[in-house]
Amino acid sequence: MGSRELFEEAKRYLVGGVNSPVRAMKPYPFFTARAKGARLYDVDGNSYIDYCLAYGPLILGHAHPEVVEAVRRQAELGTAYGTPTELEVEFAKLIVRTVPCAEMVRFVNTGTEATMAAIRLARGATGRKKILKFEGAFHGAHDYVLVKAGSGATTHGVPTSAGVPEEATRNTLLARFNDFQGVEEVFRRHGEELACVILEPVMGNAGCILPEEGFLKFLREVTSEAGALLIFDEVITGFRLSLGGAQEYYGVVPDMATLGKIAGGGLPIGILAGREELMQHLSPLGRVYQAGTFNGNPMSMAAGLAAVGVLAKEKPYGRLEEMGRRLRRGLEEVCQDAGVEARVYGVASMLQVYFTSSEVRDYESALKADAELFLRYQREMLKRGVFLPPSQYESCFLSTAHTGEEVELTLERAGEALREARA
Ligand SMILES: *Cc1c(COP(=O)(O)O)cnc(C)c1O
């Protein structure tokens, strides 16, 4: 069956034909048959240069030989034990060695679980209820953080999703990213009630929005002064900006970090890492409960350890950054040549283009970009064998498997796609 037929079939059994809403594409998503390196191959016989990379995890590209071997080996040894394994110890050690804030680690199954546990831990450790998040920031699909990223800056949260009672988000405060004054205002009014500030140090779920000079350091200072904890949600940026993540890249160390995506080597994972004194509040040592049948499961441990091991050994970050810079500069030129107003943002191997003439520094300014033009551009790129995430509000990623030639080819295609999309 081809993608079109599969989608018709899928819609009968799966809600909207997909298992996660971002995968829905008009008129129908392509169904993937296999993937290798920087390429995805669909069931219709097309191949794509992949800049979605499963929404972030695949920094080594698809089916990296060392990861495949680790998974194969582990599968033969058993896939779940319900007992501790040496793999967990080894992987935790590697994380403590590489991630600045990490003194102890808890392995869970998804980024969603990691932020949920981090927030519970922050509340349990401080004895405070309120949390502060930024508009447009995504921390997984659980109740506390599914708060409308709208205009009501610094007001009490209103749930974005049906089924989340107001009571669940009443203690979730909002501020605008890069808004020093807005954050100060929240701290002036609620500083003593705030358990934590949770943020994506680079916002990767509203496109790609960078922290302005001094903003992360400022958050470090205001949280410390108020006795609130600083949580970096590094589910995207961890092992992406550098081996030590955004905290190493920008030189600001949070109290806790959540990791995921890349850390699982392409298998499901979530990680909560932080200072020992805080982590000890978690069960079984402490009174903050957290548990999971598949926590630290050997398949994810083997894949994650292999992937992070390759990153630690090969240190590909210089080359990735260079490729990212080339792609960003090239896209700016392509937009200019096509006469389309655009802003290209990114850092290391992340980037996004916004079709707007004004600066993008927070969610509100991101919403001003022409998201319709972006979708037409995305579709034209797909026709030309380049897979970009199908939303203005996702980030594009590069992997170590992408070549310079593929990047140049992508830029060529981008020029054609943009002229077609604009017409
Ligand atoms: C993807 C993501 C999550 C959620 O991770 P899942 O594994 O999808 O549950 C949390 N935070 C950020 C910043 C993410 O990008």
Ligand as a Chemical Component Dictionary entry (heavy atoms), coordinates in Angstrom:
data_LIG
# 
_chem_comp.id                   LIG 
_chem_comp.type                 NON-POLYMER 
_chem_comp.pdbx_formal_charge   0 
_chem_comp.three_letter_code    LIG 
# 
loop_
_chem_comp_atom.comp_id 
_chem_comp_atom.atom_id 
_chem_comp_atom.alt_atom_id 
_chem_comp_atom.type_symbol 
_chem_comp_atom.charge 
_chem_comp_atom.model_Cartn_x 
_chem_comp_atom.model_Cartn_y 
_chem_comp_atom.model_Cartn_z 
_chem_comp_atom.pdbx_ordinal 
LIG C1 C1 C 0 9.944  16.785 23.139 1  
LIG C2 C2 C 0 9.996  17.638 24.337 2  
LIG C3 C3 C 0 9.463  17.241 25.561 3  
LIG C4 C4 C 0 8.639  15.981 25.711 4  
LIG O1 O1 O 0 9.377  14.849 25.486 5  
LIG P1 P1 P 0 8.586  13.478 25.090 6  
LIG O2 O2 O 0 9.659  12.434 25.084 7  
LIG O3 O3 O 0 7.975  13.752 23.759 8  
LIG O4 O4 O 0 7.573  13.263 26.143 9  
LIG C5 C5 C 0 9.668  18.029 26.672 10 
LIG N1 N1 N 0 10.359 19.176 26.573 11 
LIG C6 C6 C 0 10.881 19.610 25.404 12 
LIG C7 C7 C 0 11.664 20.868 25.381 13 
LIG C8 C8 C 0 10.701 18.864 24.243 14 
LIG O5 O5 O 0 11.161 19.319 23.082 15 
# 
loop_
_chem_comp_bond.comp_id 
_chem_comp_bond.atom_id_1 
_chem_comp_bond.atom_id_2 
_chem_comp_bond.value_order 
_chem_comp_bond.pdbx_ordinal 
LIG C1 C2 SING 1  
LIG C2 C3 SING 2  
LIG C2 C8 DOUB 3  
LIG C3 C4 SING 4  
LIG C3 C5 DOUB 5  
LIG C4 O1 SING 6  
LIG O1 P1 SING 7  
LIG P1 O2 DOUB 8  
LIG P1 O3 SING 9  
LIG P1 O4 SING 10 
LIG C5 N1 SING 11 
LIG N1 C6 DOUB 12 
LIG C6 C7 SING 13 
LIG C6 C8 SING 14 
LIG C8 O5 SING 15 
# 
